[in-house]
Each structure stands twice: as structure tokens, then as C-alpha cells.
Amino acid sequence: MKKESSMQKLFAYAGNYKYLIIASWILSAVSALIALLPFYYIWIMQEVVLAAPDYSKAQNLSGLGWWAVGFALLSMFIYICGLLCSHIAAFHVQANMRSILMRHILTLPMGFMDSEGRGKIRKIVNESTAAKETYLAHQLPDKATPVGLLLLLVVFDWKLGLLSLVPVVFAFLIMGAMTGQRMKIKMEEYQNALEEMSSEAVEYVRGIPVVKTFGQSVFSFKRFQTSIKKYEKWTIAYTKDLMWPMVGFTTLINAIFAILIGAAYWFGGANGDPEILINLLFYIIITPVLTVTLGKIMYGGENQMIVEDALKRTDGILSRNPLP
């Protein structure tokens, strides 16, 4: 039997609201393409540079500016519509999953809560379902942006476009080290540590009357203390493990403009070719968009791993056999 993908499982929870998810993808893709048009009109304003020093020769700047503003507002409106669709569907998925989980938990034997721990079950019901809402409502619609952006980078000046993609390639290689199979295992370990600490915290809170009555301290709850130390040790090691890859990724995606300036000097010479200068200005303006997009892709990959792990945990509860 073919294993269901994460999206197929989310579509099953969404029901008829899955069409809103699809609509959010389409609207986000259209918005991403329209959002690139203002950059085109800004590039057309090259006549300002070409007309120097007699700027009176530059015509139609006001009209081009208003076209850029109009397409920017249109892109924002379409994107907001896409977000409305994705949020409605995401909240429905979250509510539906919680309802299904709670109804199934009510059919399980009484010993299930004691064996698994109330904190662990509460975390799965609350936080795991909330992770899916974040992914569907925010990260998933943003995946349509990179396609149009990559096309735009190559169209105007393929040399500068390809050069701007060089640090992007290296950034993706580094990102692969932070979102690969190894990181999936790390994410599972992280969620396990959180579940254990959450479960022990609930048991500690339930035992507070005993602490007050007999004058005990938190150290009498060895399992709770051990879970905190375990989580602390794992989190510090995980942070140090990702520190340098994250530094490298951030440096590369923010250094694109530096490579472009060096390339423009190389291609245009010391005197500066006006055409090269115009294209350089265009790519410097659009570079921050590329940086933000790469950041969204990275965090989207991280949230996808969280969603896959959350689905695995919810499926673990739903696979338990209810009382006959």
C-alpha cells in the first residue's frame, strides 16, 4: 500500500476546504508574478540615467511610477485574498484534527493517559495541530514566489542574473545540511524531549499540594529534574551544531549585492558602462526580495519537518485500538 504524503493527510483533514488551500496557492502564485511588475517599471526608468546630465529629457516618469504603485497594490490585494483562503482552511484543519483526536482519546482505555502522560497527550493535541495551521496558513502559500523571481533575475541581464544565483546555490547546499534526513531525526528528538518535559511538568504541578504539605523541593521530583537537564543538554548541543551553517547561510544570502558590484566593475570597466550601471541598480533593488524569499524557503522547510513529525505523532494516537 502506497504511503500517504503529508499533503494528502492534510487534505483529508481539510475535507471540502482543501479547495481553499488550492485557491491560496493559485492566488499566491499570481500575486508573486504581479509583485515583480513594479520592478520592471522601475527598470524602465533607466531613461533618468541615460538622460544625465540633462534630466529634462526624461519623460513619462510619473506615469511609470503610478503603474508600479498600482501593480504593487494589486499584488498585495491578491496576496491578502490568498492568505484569507489559506487561513480559513488551516483553522478548519486544526479544529478538525483536535476534534478527531479528542473523540478517539475518549474511546481509549483509562490506562492510556497514565502510560503516555497527560502532558505528552496535551502537547500533541494542542501544539502539533497548531503547527499544521502555521504551515498551511503562512509557509505553504509563499512557495510560489521563487519561480517568478528566478525568471526575472535571468531575463534582464543573464550574466548578472547567473552571478546573483551563485551565492544562492551555496546557500541551498548549506540549507540542505539544516533540513535533510539528519535534521528530521534531530527534530524528532527535539519533540520527544519537549513531550517528556511537558509530561513531567504536569505531574509536578499535580504534586504541588504534596510539596507544600511535606516541605519538599523540586529536587524530590527526580524525573522532572532529569527531563529538564536532558532538554537543556540537547538544546545547547543542537544550537551549537547549527550555529555555523546558519551563519554561512545568512552571510551568503545577504552578500549577493557585493558580488554584483564586483561583477559590474569587471564587466563595465573603471569608467562604467551606463547599460551595465542600469542593470546593476535593478539587481541591487531586487536583491532584498531574493534574500527574504530564501529566508522563507528555509523556514518553510523547517516547518515542513515539524508538520511531518506532528502528523506522525497524531497518527500514533489514532492508531491505538479503542475499547471494545
C-alpha positions as CSV (number, residue, x, y, z in Angstrom):
1,M,0.0,0.0,0.0
2,K,1.4,3.4,-1.0
3,K,2.2,5.7,1.9
4,E,0.2,8.9,2.1
5,S,2.2,12.1,1.8
6,S,1.8,14.9,4.3
7,M,-0.3,17.0,2.0
8,Q,-2.7,14.1,1.3
9,K,-3.2,13.6,5.0
10,L,-3.8,17.4,5.5
11,F,-6.2,17.4,2.5
12,A,-8.1,14.5,4.2
13,Y,-8.5,16.6,7.4
14,A,-9.5,19.7,5.4
15,G,-12.4,18.0,3.6
16,N,-14.0,20.4,1.1
17,Y,-11.8,23.2,2.5
18,K,-8.9,21.7,0.5
19,Y,-10.2,23.7,-2.4
20,L,-9.4,26.9,-0.4
21,I,-5.8,25.6,0.0
22,I,-5.5,25.1,-3.7
23,A,-7.0,28.6,-4.3
24,S,-4.5,30.1,-1.9
25,W,-1.7,28.5,-4.0
26,I,-3.1,30.0,-7.2
27,L,-3.7,33.4,-5.7
28,S,-0.2,33.5,-4.1
29,A,1.4,32.5,-7.5
30,V,-0.5,35.2,-9.3
31,S,0.4,37.7,-6.6
32,A,4.1,36.8,-6.8
33,L,4.2,37.3,-10.5
34,I,2.3,40.7,-10.3
35,A,4.6,41.8,-7.5
36,L,7.5,41.6,-9.9
37,L,6.0,44.0,-12.4
38,P,6.8,47.1,-10.3
39,F,10.5,46.2,-10.6
40,Y,10.1,46.1,-14.4
41,Y,8.7,49.6,-14.4
42,I,11.5,50.8,-12.1
43,W,13.9,49.3,-14.6
44,I,12.2,51.2,-17.4
45,M,13.0,54.4,-15.6
46,Q,16.6,53.9,-16.9
47,E,16.0,57.0,-19.0
48,V,16.8,59.1,-15.9
49,V,20.4,57.7,-16.0
50,L,20.6,57.8,-19.8
51,A,19.4,61.5,-19.9
52,A,22.1,62.6,-17.4
53,P,23.1,65.4,-17.1
54,D,20.1,66.9,-18.9
55,Y,17.4,65.3,-16.9
56,S,14.7,67.3,-18.7
57,K,14.8,64.8,-21.4
58,A,13.4,62.1,-19.1
59,Q,9.7,61.7,-19.9
60,N,6.8,59.6,-18.6
61,L,8.4,59.0,-15.2
62,S,5.3,59.9,-13.3
63,G,3.1,57.5,-15.3
64,L,5.6,54.7,-14.9
65,G,5.8,55.4,-11.2
66,W,2.0,55.2,-10.8
67,W,1.9,51.9,-12.8
68,A,4.5,50.5,-10.4
69,V,2.4,51.6,-7.4
70,G,-0.8,50.2,-8.9
71,F,0.7,46.8,-9.5
72,A,2.2,46.7,-6.1
73,L,-1.2,47.4,-4.5
74,L,-2.9,44.8,-6.8
75,S,-0.3,42.2,-5.7
76,M,-1.0,43.0,-2.0
77,F,-4.7,42.7,-2.5
78,I,-4.5,39.3,-4.3
79,Y,-2.0,38.1,-1.7
80,I,-4.3,39.0,1.2
81,C,-7.1,37.1,-0.6
82,G,-4.8,34.1,-0.8
83,L,-4.0,34.4,2.9
84,L,-7.7,34.5,3.8
85,C,-8.2,31.3,1.9
86,S,-5.3,29.6,3.5
87,H,-6.2,30.7,7.0
88,I,-9.8,29.6,6.7
89,A,-8.7,26.2,5.5
90,A,-5.8,26.0,8.1
91,F,-8.1,26.8,11.0
92,H,-10.6,24.2,9.8
93,V,-7.8,21.6,9.6
94,Q,-6.6,22.4,13.1
95,A,-10.2,22.3,14.6
96,N,-11.0,19.1,12.7
97,M,-7.8,17.4,13.9
98,R,-8.4,18.3,17.5
99,S,-11.9,17.1,17.3
100,I,-10.9,13.8,15.8
101,L,-8.1,13.3,18.3
102,M,-10.3,14.1,21.4
103,R,-13.1,11.8,20.2
104,H,-10.6,9.0,19.7
105,I,-8.9,9.6,23.1
106,L,-12.3,9.3,24.8
107,T,-12.7,5.8,23.4
108,L,-9.3,4.6,24.7
109,P,-8.7,2.6,27.9
110,M,-8.2,4.7,31.1
111,G,-4.7,3.5,31.5
112,F,-3.7,5.2,28.2
113,M,-3.4,8.6,29.8
114,D,-1.3,7.2,32.7
115,S,1.1,5.3,30.4
116,E,1.6,8.1,28.0
117,G,1.5,11.0,30.3
118,R,-1.1,13.8,30.3
119,G,1.4,16.5,29.4
120,K,2.5,14.5,26.3
121,I,-1.0,14.0,25.1
122,R,-1.9,17.6,25.7
123,K,1.1,18.8,23.7
124,I,0.2,16.6,20.8
125,V,-3.4,17.8,20.8
126,N,-2.6,21.5,21.2
127,E,0.8,22.2,19.7
128,S,1.0,19.5,17.0
129,T,-2.3,20.7,15.5
130,A,-1.2,24.3,15.8
131,A,2.0,23.5,13.8
132,K,-0.1,22.4,10.9
133,E,-2.1,25.6,11.0
134,T,1.1,27.7,10.8
135,Y,2.4,25.7,7.9
136,L,-0.8,25.8,5.8
137,A,-1.6,29.4,6.5
138,H,1.8,31.0,6.1
139,Q,4.6,28.9,4.7
140,L,2.8,26.9,2.0
141,P,1.4,30.0,0.0
142,D,4.9,31.5,-0.1
143,K,6.3,28.6,-2.1
144,A,5.0,30.1,-5.3
145,T,7.3,33.2,-5.1
146,P,10.7,31.8,-6.1
147,V,9.7,30.7,-9.6
148,G,8.8,34.1,-11.0
149,L,11.7,35.7,-9.1
150,L,14.2,33.3,-10.7
151,L,12.8,34.1,-14.2
152,L,13.1,37.8,-13.6
153,L,16.7,37.5,-12.5
154,V,17.7,35.9,-15.8
155,V,15.6,38.0,-18.2
156,F,17.1,41.5,-17.8
157,D,20.8,40.6,-17.7
158,W,21.7,36.9,-17.8
159,K,25.3,37.5,-16.7
160,L,24.3,39.4,-13.5
161,G,21.4,37.1,-13.0
162,L,23.5,34.0,-13.0
163,L,26.1,35.7,-10.8
164,S,23.4,36.6,-8.3
165,L,22.4,32.9,-8.2
166,V,26.0,31.7,-7.3
167,P,25.7,32.5,-3.6
168,V,22.1,31.2,-3.7
169,V,23.4,27.8,-4.8
170,F,25.9,27.7,-2.0
171,A,23.2,28.8,0.4
172,F,21.0,26.0,-0.7
173,L,23.8,23.5,-0.1
174,I,24.2,24.8,3.4
175,M,20.5,24.7,3.9
176,G,20.4,21.1,2.9
177,A,22.6,20.4,5.9
178,M,20.0,22.0,8.1
179,T,16.9,20.4,6.6
180,G,17.9,16.9,5.4
181,Q,17.2,13.5,6.9
182,R,19.7,14.1,9.7
183,M,17.7,17.1,10.8
184,K,14.5,15.2,10.6
185,I,15.9,12.8,13.2
186,K,17.0,15.8,15.3
187,M,13.6,17.3,15.0
188,E,12.0,14.1,16.3
189,E,14.5,14.0,19.2
190,Y,13.6,17.6,20.0
191,Q,9.9,16.9,20.1
192,N,10.5,13.8,22.2
193,A,12.4,15.9,24.7
194,L,9.7,18.5,24.8
195,E,7.0,15.9,25.3
196,E,8.9,14.3,28.2
197,M,9.5,17.6,29.9
198,S,5.8,18.6,29.4
199,S,4.6,15.3,30.8
200,E,6.8,15.5,33.8
201,A,5.8,19.2,34.4
202,V,2.1,18.2,34.5
203,E,2.9,15.5,37.1
204,Y,4.9,18.0,39.1
205,V,2.1,20.6,39.1
206,R,-0.4,17.9,40.2
207,G,2.0,17.1,43.1
208,I,2.4,20.7,44.4
209,P,0.0,20.0,47.3
210,V,2.4,17.3,48.4
211,V,5.3,19.6,48.1
212,K,3.6,22.3,50.3
213,T,2.4,19.8,52.8
214,F,5.6,18.0,53.5
215,G,8.0,20.8,52.7
216,Q,9.7,19.1,49.7
217,S,11.6,20.8,46.9
218,V,11.6,20.4,43.2
219,F,14.6,18.1,43.5
220,S,12.3,15.4,45.0
221,F,10.8,15.1,41.6
222,K,13.8,13.4,40.0
223,R,12.1,12.6,36.8
224,F,11.1,16.2,36.2
225,Q,14.6,17.4,37.1
226,T,16.2,14.8,34.8
227,S,13.9,15.8,31.9
228,I,14.9,19.5,32.2
229,K,18.6,18.7,32.3
230,K,18.2,16.4,29.3
231,Y,16.3,19.0,27.3
232,E,18.9,21.6,28.3
233,K,21.8,19.4,27.2
234,W,20.1,18.5,23.9
235,T,19.1,22.1,23.0
236,I,22.6,23.5,23.6
237,A,24.2,20.8,21.5
238,Y,21.6,21.3,18.7
239,T,22.1,25.1,18.7
240,K,25.9,24.7,18.5
241,D,25.5,22.2,15.7
242,L,23.5,24.6,13.6
243,M,25.4,27.8,14.6
244,W,28.0,27.8,11.8
245,P,25.7,26.6,9.0
246,M,23.2,29.3,9.9
247,V,26.0,31.9,9.9
248,G,27.1,30.8,6.5
249,F,23.6,30.7,5.1
250,T,22.8,34.2,6.4
251,T,26.1,35.6,5.1
252,L,25.6,34.2,1.6
253,I,22.0,35.4,1.1
254,N,23.0,38.9,2.3
255,A,26.2,39.1,0.2
256,I,24.6,38.9,-3.2
257,F,24.9,42.7,-3.8
258,A,28.6,42.6,-3.1
259,I,29.2,40.0,-5.8
260,L,27.1,42.1,-8.2
261,I,29.0,45.3,-7.6
262,G,32.3,43.5,-8.2
263,A,30.9,41.9,-11.4
264,A,29.6,45.2,-12.6
265,Y,33.0,46.8,-12.2
266,W,34.6,43.8,-14.1
267,F,32.1,43.9,-17.0
268,G,31.7,47.7,-17.2
269,G,35.3,48.7,-16.6
270,A,36.6,51.6,-14.5
271,N,34.7,54.3,-16.5
272,G,31.4,52.5,-16.0
273,D,29.1,51.4,-18.9
274,P,25.7,53.2,-18.5
275,E,23.8,50.0,-19.5
276,I,25.7,47.9,-17.0
277,L,25.1,50.5,-14.3
278,I,21.3,50.5,-15.0
279,N,21.1,46.7,-14.8
280,L,23.2,46.8,-11.7
281,L,20.8,49.2,-10.0
282,F,17.9,47.0,-10.9
283,Y,19.6,43.9,-9.4
284,I,20.6,45.7,-6.3
285,I,17.0,46.8,-5.8
286,I,15.6,43.3,-6.3
287,T,18.3,41.6,-4.2
288,P,16.5,42.2,-0.8
289,V,13.4,40.4,-2.3
290,L,15.6,37.4,-3.1
291,T,17.1,37.4,0.4
292,V,13.6,37.5,2.0
293,T,12.5,34.7,-0.3
294,L,15.4,32.4,0.6
295,G,14.7,33.0,4.3
296,K,11.1,32.0,3.8
297,I,12.2,28.8,1.9
298,M,14.4,27.9,4.8
299,Y,11.8,28.4,7.5
300,G,9.2,26.7,5.3
301,G,11.5,23.6,5.1
302,E,11.9,23.6,8.9
303,N,8.1,23.9,9.4
304,Q,7.5,21.1,6.9
305,M,9.7,18.8,9.1
306,I,7.7,19.9,12.1
307,V,4.4,19.1,10.3
308,E,5.6,15.7,9.2
309,D,6.7,14.9,12.8
310,A,3.4,16.2,14.2
311,L,1.4,14.0,11.7
312,K,3.4,11.0,12.8
313,R,2.6,11.7,16.5
314,T,-1.1,12.3,15.8
315,D,-1.3,9.1,13.7
316,G,0.3,7.3,16.7
317,I,-2.6,8.2,18.9
318,L,-5.2,7.5,16.3
319,S,-3.7,4.0,15.7
320,R,-4.4,3.0,19.3
321,N,-7.3,0.5,19.5
322,P,-10.3,1.8,21.4
323,L,-12.2,-0.1,24.0
324,P,-14.4,-2.9,22.5
